[in-house]
Amino acid sequence: IHNSNDALVPQEWFEAGIVVTWTPFAGGARLAGRDAALTQRAALDADRQALSRGVRAQFVAAQAGLRAALADIPVQTQSFEQLTESLRIIELRYAAGKAVLTEVLDTAAELRQSQARVDIARINALRNHFDLQFALGRSLALP
């Protein structure tokens, strides 16, 4: 490149250069990195799906447990009420001399066991309520 019209007169010359580098196997490294990222993403998706199924199963189990526990309370309460009435009748029979003391004591023991079953049914309902609240991610406050 020169600045004058005379090609034989030396003028200021400018030179420019370009450096080009090429790594012939860089594409393989990029492909391996992409494949590793895709594999990691697939593993994370599988973990997410497994966690989602686990949470769903925990929720369904908690719901079923609560339904069963709530259904058990009236059954146990009715049994307790029937045994209370049975004890009252046996005590009247004992007072009239028509029953023995062992009948009264056996019925009283059954009544105490029935009261324990009512209490256990109520505790199970509370426990299942808390399980459901936990599965839903809510506060574990009493109902």
C-alpha positions in Angstrom: 0.0 0.0 0.0 1.4 3.4 -0.9 0.4 6.9 -0.6 1.6 8.5 -3.8 0.8 8.0 -7.4 4.4 7.0 -8.1 4.9 3.4 -7.5 8.7 3.6 -7.5 8.9 6.1 -4.6 8.9 4.3 -1.3 6.2 5.6 0.9 4.7 4.3 4.2 3.9 0.7 4.0 1.3 -1.0 6.2 1.2 -4.7 6.9 -1.6 -6.7 8.5 -1.8 -10.2 9.6 -4.4 -12.7 10.8 -3.7 -15.6 13.1 -6.0 -18.5 12.8 -5.9 -21.4 15.2 -7.9 -24.6 14.9 -8.1 -27.4 17.3 -9.0 -30.4 15.2 -10.6 -32.5 18.1 -12.3 -29.7 20.0 -15.7 -30.7 18.6 -15.4 -34.1 20.3 -14.8 -32.4 23.7 -17.9 -30.2 23.2 -20.0 -33.1 22.2 -18.9 -35.0 25.3 -19.7 -32.1 27.5 -23.1 -31.7 25.9 -23.8 -35.5 26.3 -22.7 -35.2 30.0 -25.1 -32.3 30.5 -28.0 -34.2 28.9 -27.3 -37.2 31.0 -27.2 -35.1 34.1 -30.5 -33.5 33.1 -32.1 -36.9 32.5 -31.0 -38.1 35.9 -32.4 -35.0 37.6 -35.7 -35.4 35.8 -35.9 -39.0 37.0 -35.1 -37.9 40.6 -37.8 -35.2 40.4 -40.4 -37.7 39.1 -39.5 -40.2 41.8 -39.9 -37.5 44.5 -43.2 -36.5 43.0 -44.5 -40.1 43.1 -43.2 -40.4 46.7 -45.0 -37.2 47.8 -48.2 -38.4 46.0 -48.0 -41.8 47.7 -47.4 -40.2 51.1 -50.5 -37.9 50.5 -52.7 -40.8 49.5 -51.6 -42.9 52.4 -52.2 -40.0 54.9 -55.7 -39.4 53.5 -56.6 -43.1 53.7 -55.2 -43.3 57.2 -57.2 -40.3 58.4 -60.4 -41.6 56.8 -59.9 -45.0 58.5 -59.1 -43.4 61.9 -62.1 -41.1 61.8 -64.3 -44.0 60.9 -63.0 -46.1 63.8 -63.9 -43.5 66.5 -67.7 -44.0 66.3 -67.3 -47.7 66.2 -65.2 -47.7 69.4 -67.4 -45.1 71.0 -70.5 -47.3 70.3 -68.8 -50.3 71.8 -67.9 -48.3 74.9 -71.5 -47.1 75.3 -72.8 -50.7 74.9 -70.3 -52.0 77.5 -71.3 -49.1 79.9 -74.9 -50.2 79.6 -73.9 -53.9 80.1 -72.0 -53.0 83.3 -75.0 -51.1 84.6 -77.3 -54.1 83.9 -74.9 -56.6 85.5 -74.4 -54.4 88.6 -78.3 -54.3 89.0 -78.3 -58.1 88.6 -75.5 -58.4 91.1 -77.4 -56.2 93.6 -80.5 -58.4 93.1 -78.4 -61.5 93.7 -78.7 -62.9 90.2 -75.1 -62.3 89.1 -71.7 -63.1 90.6 -68.9 -60.7 91.4 -66.7 -62.1 88.6 -69.3 -61.0 86.0 -69.2 -57.5 87.3 -65.4 -57.4 87.4 -65.1 -58.9 83.9 -67.5 -56.4 82.4 -65.7 -53.5 84.3 -62.4 -54.7 82.8 -63.9 -54.9 79.3 -65.3 -51.4 79.8 -61.8 -50.1 80.7 -60.3 -51.8 77.7 -63.0 -50.3 75.5 -62.3 -46.8 76.9 -58.6 -47.4 76.0 -59.6 -48.4 72.4 -61.7 -45.1 72.1 -58.7 -43.1 73.3 -56.4 -45.0 70.9 -58.8 -44.3 68.0 -58.8 -40.6 68.8 -55.0 -40.5 69.1 -54.7 -42.3 65.7 -57.0 -39.7 64.2 -54.8 -36.9 65.5 -51.6 -38.7 64.3 -53.1 -39.2 60.8 -54.3 -35.6 60.8 -50.7 -34.6 61.4 -49.4 -37.0 58.7 -51.8 -35.4 56.2 -50.8 -31.9 57.2 -47.1 -32.9 56.8 -47.7 -34.4 53.4 -49.4 -31.2 52.3 -46.6 -29.1 53.7 -48.9 -27.3 56.1 -48.4 -26.3 59.7 -48.8 -29.1 62.2 -51.4 -27.3 64.3 -54.1 -29.1 66.2 -57.5 -29.2 64.4 
